[in-house]
Amino acid sequence: MHGWIILDKPHGLGSTQAVSAVKRVLRQSGAGKWKVGHGGTLDPLATGVLPIAIGEATKLAGRMLDSDKIYDFTVAFGVQTDTLDLEGKVIAESDHRPTWSEVEAILPRFTGPIEQIPPAYSAILIDGQRAYDLARKGEAVEMKTRSVTIYSLRASAPPREKNGFARRRGGAEYLDKFTFRAHVSKGTYIRSLARDIALALGTVGHVTMLRRVKAGPFTLDSAISLDILNDAATGHGIGQYMLPLTAGLDDIPALSVSPDEALALRQGKMLIGKPHTGLLLAILGETPIALVESSGPDIRVVRGFNL
């Protein structure tokens, strides 16, 4: 039971609750107690790809947190809330609505390296306290600007069933809401991105839909619902939905090692004489031994696996 379950997280469930749900399913399936963690927080109102690491795969959860991600999200124009999503209280309103061409024109300003201010309602620590705890107490929360990268940002074509048209004037259609897809670096807040896009369009806005479609190497294609997982647990078939530990390392080159070299790595020793560079996955046969880093002939252990 060392590997990944890629959950299609449902609306209303927090990431920590999702981890607890998987732990419960593992016990129900007869697998017993295992260490379980997640590879990237999703807000309760968000849905989509949530990598759940089990056993030795939890050693890679931190690496998953640092990976890039892809989101679909819808911005409703004209209203801004204190949480920047549907849960919050209205703090600003605007009668202005953008057009499709204005939305398209603004996207290059939010592509590439950008600066953004995270939402006050976020899990960022401020003097040892979560920002959202301070915000809920009514305290003033000063969020520091952070640098993030938006690798790509595009708006969906405006089919009427997905995007709301507020009114038409002079042949132009003014939009109540619009849906985007963003490929972003770690640390990017989609709610902040939505807020800033709306402000750049001369209005205000908030997120009404947020769905993660990719996290690191994992996509919705390998994600399953919690209902399917629960059904699998009752039939003791949860293993069929697990991906191997190495699925989280698809972008890392493999380095074959001998039994003696594998033993040395398990003991935390350095290997000498293998001219490689960068991060590698040391493998003995088909068994992952360690995530290692090489600089010239020296190879040192970054994270060892007890398999």
ABEGO torsion letter per residue (X at the ends): XBEBBBBBBBBGBBAAAAAAAAAAAAAAAGAEBBBBBBAEBBBAABBEBBBBBBEAAAAAAAAAAABBBBBBBBBBBGBBBAAGBAABBBABBBABBBBAAAAAAAAAAABEBBBBBBBABBABBBGGBBAAAAAAAGBBBBBBBBBBBBABBBBBBBBAAABBBABBBGGBBBBABBBBBBBBBBGBBAAAAAAAAAAAAGBBBBBABBBBABBEABBAAABBBAAAAAAAAAAGAAAAABBBAAAAAAABBBBBBBAAAAAAAAAGBBBBGBBBBEBBBBBBEABBABBBBBBEABBBBABBBBX
